[in-house]
């Protein structure tokens, strides 16, 4: 099953919304012969700290 870039972006938006984060990027990549979505989120910092970067890999 192939994952389209648009689908990865939609998945990334959904994950960001669930976690109260901002979507930084969503890419379709191949890992170990399997096509997956690599989603990068920016989690808001607390007490004036910088946002924290979190990377999530979602399989199709």
N, CA, C, O and CB atoms as a CASP TS submission, in Angstrom:
PFRMAT TS
TARGET T0000
AUTHOR 0000-0000-0000
METHOD Language model
MODEL 1
PARENT N/A
ATOM      1  N   UNK     1       0.844  -1.183   0.000  1.00  0.00           N
ATOM      2  CA  UNK     1       0.000   0.000   0.000  1.00  0.00           C
ATOM      3  C   UNK     1       0.888   1.245   0.000  1.00  0.00           C
ATOM      4  O   UNK     1       1.781   1.371   0.838  1.00  0.00           O
ATOM      5  CB  UNK     1      -0.959  -0.001   1.224  1.00  0.00           C
ATOM      6  N   UNK     2       0.651   2.138  -0.912  1.00  0.00           N
ATOM      7  CA  UNK     2       1.411   3.381  -0.989  1.00  0.00           C
ATOM      8  C   UNK     2       0.697   4.478  -0.211  1.00  0.00           C
ATOM      9  O   UNK     2      -0.530   4.574  -0.245  1.00  0.00           O
ATOM     10  CB  UNK     2       1.615   3.805  -2.456  1.00  0.00           C
ATOM     11  N   UNK     3       1.450   5.286   0.475  1.00  0.00           N
ATOM     12  CA  UNK     3       0.906   6.418   1.217  1.00  0.00           C
ATOM     13  C   UNK     3       1.239   7.677   0.431  1.00  0.00           C
ATOM     14  O   UNK     3       2.408   7.944   0.152  1.00  0.00           O
ATOM     15  CB  UNK     3       1.478   6.485   2.682  1.00  0.00           C
ATOM     16  N   UNK     4       0.228   8.444   0.076  1.00  0.00           N
ATOM     17  CA  UNK     4       0.451   9.687  -0.660  1.00  0.00           C
ATOM     18  C   UNK     4       0.903  10.778   0.300  1.00  0.00           C
ATOM     19  O   UNK     4       0.582  10.747   1.488  1.00  0.00           O
ATOM     20  CB  UNK     4      -0.829  10.123  -1.411  1.00  0.00           C
ATOM     21  N   UNK     5       1.646  11.736  -0.225  1.00  0.00           N
ATOM     22  CA  UNK     5       2.140  12.846   0.597  1.00  0.00           C
ATOM     23  C   UNK     5       0.983  13.602   1.234  1.00  0.00           C
ATOM     24  O   UNK     5       1.089  14.053   2.375  1.00  0.00           O
ATOM     25  CB  UNK     5       2.996  13.804  -0.246  1.00  0.00           C
ATOM     26  N   UNK     6      -0.135  13.747   0.496  1.00  0.00           N
ATOM     27  CA  UNK     6      -1.300  14.449   1.040  1.00  0.00           C
ATOM     28  C   UNK     6      -1.860  13.706   2.243  1.00  0.00           C
ATOM     29  O   UNK     6      -2.301  14.321   3.214  1.00  0.00           O
ATOM     30  CB  UNK     6      -2.385  14.610  -0.035  1.00  0.00           C
ATOM     31  N   UNK     7      -1.841  12.364   2.171  1.00  0.00           N
ATOM     32  CA  UNK     7      -2.330  11.558   3.288  1.00  0.00           C
ATOM     33  C   UNK     7      -1.448  11.747   4.516  1.00  0.00           C
ATOM     34  O   UNK     7      -1.954  11.837   5.634  1.00  0.00           O
ATOM     35  CB  UNK     7      -2.385  10.073   2.897  1.00  0.00           C
ATOM     36  N   UNK     8      -0.140  11.807   4.319  1.00  0.00           N
ATOM     37  CA  UNK     8       0.781  12.023   5.438  1.00  0.00           C
ATOM     38  C   UNK     8       0.522  13.376   6.088  1.00  0.00           C
ATOM     39  O   UNK     8       0.552  13.502   7.312  1.00  0.00           O
ATOM     40  CB  UNK     8       2.244  11.932   4.964  1.00  0.00           C
ATOM     41  N   UNK     9       0.273  14.371   5.272  1.00  0.00           N
ATOM     42  CA  UNK     9      -0.002  15.702   5.814  1.00  0.00           C
ATOM     43  C   UNK     9      -1.271  15.670   6.664  1.00  0.00           C
ATOM     44  O   UNK     9      -1.309  16.257   7.745  1.00  0.00           O
ATOM     45  CB  UNK     9      -0.140  16.741   4.673  1.00  0.00           C
ATOM     46  N   UNK    10      -2.310  14.987   6.178  1.00  0.00           N
ATOM     47  CA  UNK    10      -3.567  14.876   6.932  1.00  0.00           C
ATOM     48  C   UNK    10      -3.351  14.114   8.238  1.00  0.00           C
ATOM     49  O   UNK    10      -3.897  14.489   9.275  1.00  0.00           O
ATOM     50  CB  UNK    10      -4.649  14.174   6.083  1.00  0.00           C
ATOM     51  N   UNK    11      -2.560  13.049   8.188  1.00  0.00           N
ATOM     52  CA  UNK    11      -2.238  12.288   9.398  1.00  0.00           C
ATOM     53  C   UNK    11      -1.484  13.179  10.375  1.00  0.00           C
ATOM     54  O   UNK    11      -1.770  13.178  11.572  1.00  0.00           O
ATOM     55  CB  UNK    11      -1.402  11.025   9.057  1.00  0.00           C
ATOM     56  N   UNK    12      -0.529  13.932   9.864  1.00  0.00           N
ATOM     57  CA  UNK    12       0.244  14.846  10.708  1.00  0.00           C
ATOM     58  C   UNK    12      -0.628  15.895  11.369  1.00  0.00           C
ATOM     59  O   UNK    12      -0.452  16.201  12.548  1.00  0.00           O
ATOM     60  CB  UNK    12       1.318  15.523   9.894  1.00  0.00           C
ATOM     61  N   UNK    13      -1.570  16.451  10.612  1.00  0.00           N
ATOM     62  CA  UNK    13      -2.482  17.447  11.182  1.00  0.00           C
ATOM     63  C   UNK    13      -3.313  16.846  12.310  1.00  0.00           C
ATOM     64  O   UNK    13      -3.514  17.477  13.348  1.00  0.00           O
ATOM     65  CB  UNK    13      -3.404  18.014  10.094  1.00  0.00           C
ATOM     66  N   UNK    14      -3.792  15.631  12.100  1.00  0.00           N
ATOM     67  CA  UNK    14      -4.615  14.961  13.117  1.00  0.00           C
ATOM     68  C   UNK    14      -3.806  14.702  14.393  1.00  0.00           C
ATOM     69  O   UNK    14      -4.294  14.936  15.499  1.00  0.00           O
ATOM     70  CB  UNK    14      -5.175  13.628  12.564  1.00  0.00           C
ATOM     71  N   UNK    15      -2.579  14.221  14.236  1.00  0.00           N
ATOM     72  CA  UNK    15      -1.726  13.956  15.402  1.00  0.00           C
ATOM     73  C   UNK    15      -1.409  15.257  16.132  1.00  0.00           C
ATOM     74  O   UNK    15      -1.452  15.307  17.362  1.00  0.00           O
ATOM     75  CB  UNK    15      -0.415  13.249  14.973  1.00  0.00           C
ATOM     76  N   UNK    16      -1.093  16.306  15.382  1.00  0.00           N
ATOM     77  CA  UNK    16      -0.779  17.604  15.994  1.00  0.00           C
ATOM     78  C   UNK    16      -1.973  18.118  16.790  1.00  0.00           C
ATOM     79  O   UNK    16      -1.813  18.621  17.903  1.00  0.00           O
ATOM     80  CB  UNK    16      -0.374  18.635  14.914  1.00  0.00           C
ATOM     81  N   UNK    17      -3.159  17.994  16.225  1.00  0.00           N
ATOM     82  CA  UNK    17      -4.368  18.459  16.920  1.00  0.00           C
ATOM     83  C   UNK    17      -4.594  17.672  18.209  1.00  0.00           C
ATOM     84  O   UNK    17      -4.935  18.252  19.240  1.00  0.00           O
ATOM     85  CB  UNK    17      -5.600  18.332  16.002  1.00  0.00           C
ATOM     86  N   UNK    18      -4.404  16.356  18.153  1.00  0.00           N
ATOM     87  CA  UNK    18      -4.596  15.504  19.328  1.00  0.00           C
ATOM     88  C   UNK    18      -3.623  15.854  20.445  1.00  0.00           C
ATOM     89  O   UNK    18      -3.966  15.761  21.624  1.00  0.00           O
ATOM     90  CB  UNK    18      -4.437  14.040  18.948  1.00  0.00           C
ATOM     91  N   UNK    19      -2.409  16.255  20.078  1.00  0.00           N
ATOM     92  CA  UNK    19      -1.366  16.522  21.076  1.00  0.00           C
ATOM     93  C   UNK    19      -1.219  17.998  21.423  1.00  0.00           C
ATOM     94  O   UNK    19      -0.359  18.368  22.222  1.00  0.00           O
ATOM     95  CB  UNK    19      -0.048  15.999  20.582  1.00  0.00           C
ATOM     96  N   UNK    20      -2.052  18.838  20.826  1.00  0.00           N
ATOM     97  CA  UNK    20      -1.956  20.275  21.086  1.00  0.00           C
ATOM     98  C   UNK    20      -0.655  20.856  20.575  1.00  0.00           C
ATOM     99  O   UNK    20      -0.076  21.754  21.188  1.00  0.00           O
ATOM    100  CB  UNK    20      -2.088  20.552  22.567  1.00  0.00           C
ATOM    101  N   UNK    21      -0.198  20.334  19.441  1.00  0.00           N
ATOM    102  CA  UNK    21       1.095  20.728  18.882  1.00  0.00           C
ATOM    103  C   UNK    21       0.895  21.415  17.536  1.00  0.00           C
ATOM    104  O   UNK    21      -0.217  21.507  17.016  1.00  0.00           O
ATOM    105  CB  UNK    21       2.022  19.503  18.729  1.00  0.00           C
ATOM    106  N   UNK    22       2.010  21.892  16.992  1.00  0.00           N
ATOM    107  CA  UNK    22       2.019  22.490  15.661  1.00  0.00           C
ATOM    108  C   UNK    22       2.726  21.522  14.723  1.00  0.00           C
ATOM    109  O   UNK    22       3.784  20.988  15.059  1.00  0.00           O
ATOM    110  CB  UNK    22       2.719  23.897  15.664  1.00  0.00           C
ATOM    111  N   UNK    23       2.151  21.296  13.558  1.00  0.00           N
ATOM    112  CA  UNK    23       2.763  20.419  12.570  1.00  0.00           C
ATOM    113  C   UNK    23       3.909  21.156  11.885  1.00  0.00           C
ATOM    114  O   UNK    23       3.701  22.196  11.259  1.00  0.00           O
ATOM    115  CB  UNK    23       1.716  19.937  11.530  1.00  0.00           C
ATOM    116  N   UNK    24       5.125  20.612  12.008  1.00  0.00           N
ATOM    117  CA  UNK    24       6.296  21.225  11.370  1.00  0.00           C
ATOM    118  C   UNK    24       6.511  20.641   9.976  1.00  0.00           C
ATOM    119  O   UNK    24       6.799  21.374   9.030  1.00  0.00           O
ATOM    120  CB  UNK    24       7.560  21.017  12.237  1.00  0.00           C
ATOM    121  N   UNK    25       6.368  19.308   9.851  1.00  0.00           N
ATOM    122  CA  UNK    25       6.502  18.674   8.543  1.00  0.00           C
ATOM    123  C   UNK    25       5.889  17.285   8.572  1.00  0.00           C
ATOM    124  O   UNK    25       5.732  16.673   9.628  1.00  0.00           O
ATOM    125  CB  UNK    25       7.977  18.599   8.120  1.00  0.00           C
ATOM    126  N   UNK    26       5.547  16.806   7.388  1.00  0.00           N
ATOM    127  CA  UNK    26       5.027  15.448   7.220  1.00  0.00           C
ATOM    128  C   UNK    26       5.541  14.942   5.881  1.00  0.00           C
ATOM    129  O   UNK    26       5.282  15.545   4.840  1.00  0.00           O
ATOM    130  CB  UNK    26       3.443  15.406   7.288  1.00  0.00           C
ATOM    131  N   UNK    27       6.269  13.836   5.912  1.00  0.00           N
ATOM    132  CA  UNK    27       6.890  13.307   4.698  1.00  0.00           C
ATOM    133  C   UNK    27       6.601  11.824   4.556  1.00  0.00           C
ATOM    134  O   UNK    27       6.497  11.098   5.545  1.00  0.00           O
ATOM    135  CB  UNK    27       8.404  13.552   4.710  1.00  0.00           C
ATOM    136  N   UNK    28       6.474  11.387   3.310  1.00  0.00           N
ATOM    137  CA  UNK    28       6.396   9.967   3.005  1.00  0.00           C
ATOM    138  C   UNK    28       7.822   9.475   2.808  1.00  0.00           C
ATOM    139  O   UNK    28       8.554  10.011   1.976  1.00  0.00           O
ATOM    140  CB  UNK    28       5.505   9.689   1.735  1.00  0.00           C
ATOM    141  N   UNK    29       8.221   8.458   3.567  1.00  0.00           N
ATOM    142  CA  UNK    29       9.573   7.912   3.461  1.00  0.00           C
ATOM    143  C   UNK    29       9.501   6.388   3.438  1.00  0.00           C
ATOM    144  O   UNK    29       8.487   5.798   3.810  1.00  0.00           O
ATOM    145  CB  UNK    29      10.468   8.403   4.635  1.00  0.00           C
ATOM    146  N   UNK    30      10.585   5.764   2.999  1.00  0.00           N
ATOM    147  CA  UNK    30      10.674   4.309   2.999  1.00  0.00           C
ATOM    148  C   UNK    30      11.686   3.892   4.058  1.00  0.00           C
ATOM    149  O   UNK    30      12.842   4.316   4.036  1.00  0.00           O
ATOM    150  CB  UNK    30      11.074   3.763   1.591  1.00  0.00           C
ATOM    151  N   UNK    31      11.233   3.058   4.980  1.00  0.00           N
ATOM    152  CA  UNK    31      12.102   2.534   6.043  1.00  0.00           C
ATOM    153  C   UNK    31      11.985   1.024   6.044  1.00  0.00           C
ATOM    154  O   UNK    31      10.897   0.478   6.229  1.00  0.00           O
ATOM    155  CB  UNK    31      11.724   3.125   7.447  1.00  0.00           C
ATOM    156  N   UNK    32      13.092   0.357   5.840  1.00  0.00           N
ATOM    157  CA  UNK    32      13.089  -1.099   5.853  1.00  0.00           C
ATOM    158  C   UNK    32      12.176  -1.700   4.797  1.00  0.00           C
ATOM    159  O   UNK    32      11.590  -2.760   5.014  1.00  0.00           O
ATOM    160  CB  UNK    32      12.679  -1.593   7.205  1.00  0.00           C
ATOM    161  N   UNK    33      12.051  -1.031   3.651  1.00  0.00           N
ATOM    162  CA  UNK    33      11.213  -1.529   2.579  1.00  0.00           C
ATOM    163  C   UNK    33       9.737  -1.216   2.740  1.00  0.00           C
ATOM    164  O   UNK    33       8.927  -1.607   1.900  1.00  0.00           O
ATOM    165  CB  UNK    33      11.386  -2.981   2.463  1.00  0.00           C
ATOM    166  N   UNK    34       9.377  -0.519   3.803  1.00  0.00           N
ATOM    167  CA  UNK    34       7.980  -0.172   4.064  1.00  0.00           C
ATOM    168  C   UNK    34       7.797   1.339   3.955  1.00  0.00           C
ATOM    169  O   UNK    34       8.628   2.105   4.444  1.00  0.00           O
ATOM    170  CB  UNK    34       7.537  -0.675   5.465  1.00  0.00           C
ATOM    171  N   UNK    35       6.715   1.764   3.317  1.00  0.00           N
ATOM    172  CA  UNK    35       6.419   3.185   3.185  1.00  0.00           C
ATOM    173  C   UNK    35       5.690   3.658   4.431  1.00  0.00           C
ATOM    174  O   UNK    35       4.669   3.089   4.817  1.00  0.00           O
ATOM    175  CB  UNK    35       5.577   3.467   1.915  1.00  0.00           C
ATOM    176  N   UNK    36       6.220   4.706   5.060  1.00  0.00           N
ATOM    177  CA  UNK    36       5.656   5.243   6.298  1.00  0.00           C
ATOM    178  C   UNK    36       5.596   6.767   6.211  1.00  0.00           C
ATOM    179  O   UNK    36       6.185   7.379   5.320  1.00  0.00           O
ATOM    180  CB  UNK    36       6.494   4.797   7.530  1.00  0.00           C
ATOM    181  N   UNK    37       4.877   7.357   7.146  1.00  0.00           N
ATOM    182  CA  UNK    37       4.836   8.812   7.272  1.00  0.00           C
ATOM    183  C   UNK    37       5.737   9.219   8.431  1.00  0.00           C
ATOM    184  O   UNK    37       5.626   8.683   9.534  1.00  0.00           O
ATOM    185  CB  UNK    37       3.372   9.326   7.490  1.00  0.00           C
ATOM    186  N   UNK    38       6.627  10.169   8.171  1.00  0.00           N
ATOM    187  CA  UNK    38       7.456  10.736   9.232  1.00  0.00           C
ATOM    188  C   UNK    38       6.905  12.132   9.511  1.00  0.00           C
ATOM    189  O   UNK    38       6.956  13.018   8.658  1.00  0.00           O
ATOM    190  CB  UNK    38       8.995  10.779   8.829  1.00  0.00           C
ATOM    191  N   UNK    39       6.375  12.307  10.728  1.00  0.00           N
ATOM    192  CA  UNK    39       5.713  13.549  11.121  1.00  0.00           C
ATOM    193  C   UNK    39       6.566  14.234  12.178  1.00  0.00           C
ATOM    194  O   UNK    39       6.970  13.605  13.156  1.00  0.00           O
ATOM    195  CB  UNK    39       4.267  13.281  11.656  1.00  0.00           C
ATOM    196  N   UNK    40       6.843  15.524  11.985  1.00  0.00           N
ATOM    197  CA  UNK    40       7.595  16.307  12.961  1.00  0.00           C
ATOM    198  C   UNK    40       6.650  17.333  13.571  1.00  0.00           C
ATOM    199  O   UNK    40       6.021  18.121  12.864  1.00  0.00           O
ATOM    200  CB  UNK    40       8.838  17.002  12.305  1.00  0.00           C
ATOM    201  N   UNK    41       6.563  17.306  14.908  1.00  0.00           N
ATOM    202  CA  UNK    41       5.676  18.200  15.647  1.00  0.00           C
ATOM    203  C   UNK    41       6.488  19.165  16.491  1.00  0.00           C
ATOM    204  O   UNK    41       7.599  18.851  16.917  1.00  0.00           O
ATOM    205  CB  UNK    41       4.709  17.399  16.533  1.00  0.00           C
ATOM    206  N   UNK    42       5.930  20.335  16.727  1.00  0.00           N
ATOM    207  CA  UNK    42       6.500  21.284  17.681  1.00  0.00           C
ATOM    208  C   UNK    42       5.537  21.376  18.856  1.00  0.00           C
ATOM    209  O   UNK    42       4.424  21.886  18.731  1.00  0.00           O
ATOM    210  CB  UNK    42       6.745  22.699  17.025  1.00  0.00           C
ATOM    211  N   UNK    43       5.992  20.867  20.008  1.00  0.00           N
ATOM    212  CA  UNK    43       5.192  20.873  21.227  1.00  0.00           C
ATOM    213  C   UNK    43       5.470  22.187  21.953  1.00  0.00           C
ATOM    214  O   UNK    43       6.630  22.504  22.216  1.00  0.00           O
ATOM    215  CB  UNK    43       5.519  19.631  22.141  1.00  0.00           C
ATOM    216  N   UNK    44       4.434  22.958  22.281  1.00  0.00           N
ATOM    217  CA  UNK    44       4.663  24.248  22.946  1.00  0.00           C
ATOM    218  C   UNK    44       5.475  24.092  24.236  1.00  0.00           C
ATOM    219  O   UNK    44       5.244  23.171  25.019  1.00  0.00           O
ATOM    220  CB  UNK    44       3.325  24.922  23.258  1.00  0.00           C
ATOM    221  N   UNK    45       6.428  25.005  24.444  1.00  0.00           N
ATOM    222  CA  UNK    45       7.230  25.011  25.660  1.00  0.00           C
ATOM    223  C   UNK    45       6.431  25.572  26.824  1.00  0.00           C
ATOM    224  O   UNK    45       5.425  26.256  26.631  1.00  0.00           O
ATOM    225  CB  UNK    45       8.511  25.821  25.458  1.00  0.00           C
ATOM    226  N   UNK    46       6.883  25.280  28.017  1.00  0.00           N
ATOM    227  CA  UNK    46       6.224  25.788  29.216  1.00  0.00           C
ATOM    228  C   UNK    46       7.117  26.832  29.872  1.00  0.00           C
ATOM    229  O   UNK    46       8.342  26.760  29.781  1.00  0.00           O
ATOM    230  CB  UNK    46       5.903  24.637  30.208  1.00  0.00           C
ATOM    231  N   UNK    47       6.495  27.798  30.531  1.00  0.00           N
ATOM    232  CA  UNK    47       7.223  28.846  31.254  1.00  0.00           C
ATOM    233  C   UNK    47       8.202  29.598  30.355  1.00  0.00           C
ATOM    234  O   UNK    47       9.326  29.895  30.761  1.00  0.00           O
ATOM    235  CB  UNK    47       7.974  28.240  32.430  1.00  0.00           C
ATOM    236  N   UNK    48       7.768  29.905  29.127  1.00  0.00           N
ATOM    237  CA  UNK    48       8.602  30.689  28.230  1.00  0.00           C
ATOM    238  C   UNK    48       9.703  29.916  27.532  1.00  0.00           C
ATOM    239  O   UNK    48      10.528  30.510  26.837  1.00  0.00           O
ATOM    240  CB  UNK    48       9.203  31.788  28.977  1.00  0.00           C
ATOM    241  N   UNK    49       9.733  28.597  27.704  1.00  0.00           N
ATOM    242  CA  UNK    49      10.766  27.798  27.050  1.00  0.00           C
ATOM    243  C   UNK    49      10.446  27.624  25.568  1.00  0.00           C
ATOM    244  O   UNK    49       9.306  27.800  25.138  1.00  0.00           O
ATOM    245  CB  UNK    49      10.903  26.424  27.733  1.00  0.00           C
ATOM    246  N   UNK    50      11.463  27.281  24.809  1.00  0.00           N
ATOM    247  CA  UNK    50      11.292  27.021  23.378  1.00  0.00           C
ATOM    248  C   UNK    50      10.419  25.789  23.168  1.00  0.00           C
ATOM    249  O   UNK    50      10.342  24.919  24.036  1.00  0.00           O
ATOM    250  CB  UNK    50      12.662  26.832  22.688  1.00  0.00           C
ATOM    251  N   UNK    51       9.760  25.720  22.007  1.00  0.00           N
ATOM    252  CA  UNK    51       8.979  24.514  21.696  1.00  0.00           C
ATOM    253  C   UNK    51       9.900  23.296  21.611  1.00  0.00           C
ATOM    254  O   UNK    51      11.071  23.412  21.249  1.00  0.00           O
ATOM    255  CB  UNK    51       8.197  24.694  20.365  1.00  0.00           C
ATOM    256  N   UNK    52       9.360  22.148  21.944  1.00  0.00           N
ATOM    257  CA  UNK    52      10.101  20.886  21.891  1.00  0.00           C
ATOM    258  C   UNK    52       9.762  20.191  20.576  1.00  0.00           C
ATOM    259  O   UNK    52       8.597  20.142  20.183  1.00  0.00           O
ATOM    260  CB  UNK    52       9.759  19.965  23.122  1.00  0.00           C
ATOM    261  N   UNK    53      10.766  19.659  19.901  1.00  0.00           N
ATOM    262  CA  UNK    53      10.573  18.958  18.628  1.00  0.00           C
ATOM    263  C   UNK    53      10.347  17.480  18.915  1.00  0.00           C
ATOM    264  O   UNK    53      11.092  16.863  19.676  1.00  0.00           O
ATOM    265  CB  UNK    53      11.800  19.159  17.677  1.00  0.00           C
ATOM    266  N   UNK    54       9.314  16.921  18.301  1.00  0.00           N
ATOM    267  CA  UNK    54       9.020  15.500  18.467  1.00  0.00           C
ATOM    268  C   UNK    54       8.780  14.892  17.096  1.00  0.00           C
ATOM    269  O   UNK    54       8.048  15.450  16.278  1.00  0.00           O
ATOM    270  CB  UNK    54       7.788  15.280  19.396  1.00  0.00           C
ATOM    271  N   UNK    55       9.403  13.741  16.850  1.00  0.00           N
ATOM    272  CA  UNK    55       9.241  13.054  15.570  1.00  0.00           C
ATOM    273  C   UNK    55       8.443  11.776  15.790  1.00  0.00           C
ATOM    274  O   UNK    55       8.735  10.998  16.698  1.00  0.00           O
ATOM    275  CB  UNK    55      10.620  12.739  14.923  1.00  0.00           C
ATOM    276  N   UNK    56       7.431  11.569  14.947  1.00  0.00           N
ATOM    277  CA  UNK    56       6.562  10.402  15.051  1.00  0.00           C
ATOM    278  C   UNK    56       6.572   9.699  13.701  1.00  0.00           C
ATOM    279  O   UNK    56       6.452  10.348  12.661  1.00  0.00           O
ATOM    280  CB  UNK    56       5.102  10.803  15.478  1.00  0.00           C
ATOM    281  N   UNK    57       6.716   8.369  13.709  1.00  0.00           N
ATOM    282  CA  UNK    57       6.650   7.587  12.481  1.00  0.00           C
ATOM    283  C   UNK    57       5.360   6.778  12.519  1.00  0.00           C
ATOM    284  O   UNK    57       5.101   6.038  13.468  1.00  0.00           O
ATOM    285  CB  UNK    57       7.907   6.655  12.320  1.00  0.00           C
ATOM    286  N   UNK    58       4.552   6.933  11.463  1.00  0.00           N
ATOM    287  CA  UNK    58       3.255   6.265  11.389  1.00  0.00           C
ATOM    288  C   UNK    58       3.264   5.350  10.176  1.00  0.00           C
ATOM    289  O   UNK    58       3.528   5.799   9.060  1.00  0.00           O
ATOM    290  CB  UNK    58       2.082   7.298  11.309  1.00  0.00           C
ATOM    291  N   UNK    59       2.976   4.064  10.386  1.00  0.00           N
ATOM    292  CA  UNK    59       2.943   3.125   9.261  1.00  0.00           C
ATOM    293  C   UNK    59       1.584   3.185   8.578  1.00  0.00           C
ATOM    294  O   UNK    59       0.581   3.562   9.184  1.00  0.00           O
ATOM    295  CB  UNK    59       3.246   1.683   9.737  1.00  0.00           C
ATOM    296  N   UNK    60       1.573   2.808   7.314  1.00  0.00           N
ATOM    297  CA  UNK    60       0.350   2.869   6.524  1.00  0.00           C
ATOM    298  C   UNK    60      -0.472   1.659   6.753  1.00  0.00           C
ATOM    299  O   UNK    60      -1.549   1.525   6.171  1.00  0.00           O
ATOM    300  CB  UNK    60       0.648   3.018   5.060  1.00  0.00           C
TER
END
